[in-house]
Amino acid sequence: MEKYAPAHNITFEEAMEKFPAQTGIDRYGQPEEIAELMAFLVSPQAKWMTGSAVRMDGGEIKGV
């Protein structure tokens, strides 16, 4: 947001408030949510995952 706010001529606080609605996400993610994915990726259950890109963006990028 430190770069987003000046680029859009708004304050940091305004950017934090407006960004989710503008990008289509309901809320900002929590560190624990990222940690849960990381725990899975380094676990034995992920042993068949190779060459994958995993997005954690709260649905900002729509896909199937």
VENFEN-V874601 format. One record per residue. N is the residue number from 1. RES is the residue in one small letter. SS is DSSP state (@ for helix, = for strand, . for the rest). OMEGA is omega in radians with two decimals (none if undefined). D_FIRST is the distance of its C-alpha to the first C-alpha in Angstrom with 2 decimals. Layout:
((N | RES | SS | OMEGA | D_FIRST) (N | RES | SS | OMEGA | D_FIRST))
//
This chain:
((1 | m | . | 3.13 | 0.00) (2 | e | . | 3.10 | 3.80) (3 | k | . | -3.11 | 5.31) (4 | y | @ | -3.07 | 4.67) (5 | a | @ | 3.14 | 5.65) (6 | p | @ | 3.14 | 8.54) (7 | a | @ | -3.14 | 9.51) (8 | h | . | 3.08 | 10.14) (9 | n | . | 3.09 | 11.66) (10 | i | . | 3.12 | 10.16) (11 | t | . | 3.09 | 9.19) (12 | f | @ | -3.12 | 6.27) (13 | e | @ | 3.10 | 8.83) (14 | e | @ | 3.13 | 9.60) (15 | a | @ | 3.13 | 6.40) (16 | m | @ | -3.13 | 6.83) (17 | e | @ | -3.00 | 10.38) (18 | k | @ | -3.02 | 10.63) (19 | f | @ | -3.13 | 8.65) (20 | p | @ | -3.12 | 11.37) (21 | a | @ | -3.12 | 14.15) (22 | q | @ | -3.11 | 13.21) (23 | t | @ | 3.09 | 13.14) (24 | g | . | 3.07 | 16.12) (25 | i | . | -3.11 | 15.18) (26 | d | . | -3.05 | 16.69) (27 | r | . | 3.03 | 14.47) (28 | y | . | 3.09 | 12.11) (29 | g | . | 3.13 | 14.33) (30 | q | . | 3.12 | 15.99) (31 | p | @ | -3.13 | 16.84) (32 | e | @ | -3.14 | 20.43) (33 | e | @ | 3.06 | 19.97) (34 | i | @ | -3.13 | 18.87) (35 | a | @ | 3.12 | 21.72) (36 | e | @ | 3.09 | 24.19) (37 | l | @ | 3.14 | 23.62) (38 | m | @ | 3.12 | 23.95) (39 | a | @ | 3.10 | 27.11) (40 | f | @ | -3.06 | 28.54) (41 | l | @ | 3.13 | 27.89) (42 | v | . | -3.12 | 29.76) (43 | s | . | 3.07 | 32.48) (44 | p | @ | -3.13 | 35.86) (45 | q | @ | -3.12 | 34.96) (46 | a | @ | -3.03 | 32.65) (47 | k | . | 3.12 | 35.39) (48 | w | . | 3.09 | 35.84) (49 | m | . | 3.08 | 32.23) (50 | t | . | 3.07 | 32.15) (51 | g | . | -3.09 | 30.02) (52 | s | . | 3.00 | 27.56) (53 | a | . | -3.10 | 23.89) (54 | v | . | 3.10 | 22.31) (55 | r | . | 2.98 | 19.10) (56 | m | . | -3.06 | 17.45) (57 | d | . | 3.10 | 15.07) (58 | g | . | 3.13 | 16.62) (59 | g | . | 3.13 | 18.46) (60 | e | . | 3.09 | 15.78) (61 | i | . | -3.12 | 18.25) (62 | k | . | -3.14 | 21.64) (63 | g | . | 3.14 | 24.60) (64 | v | . | none | 28.05))
//
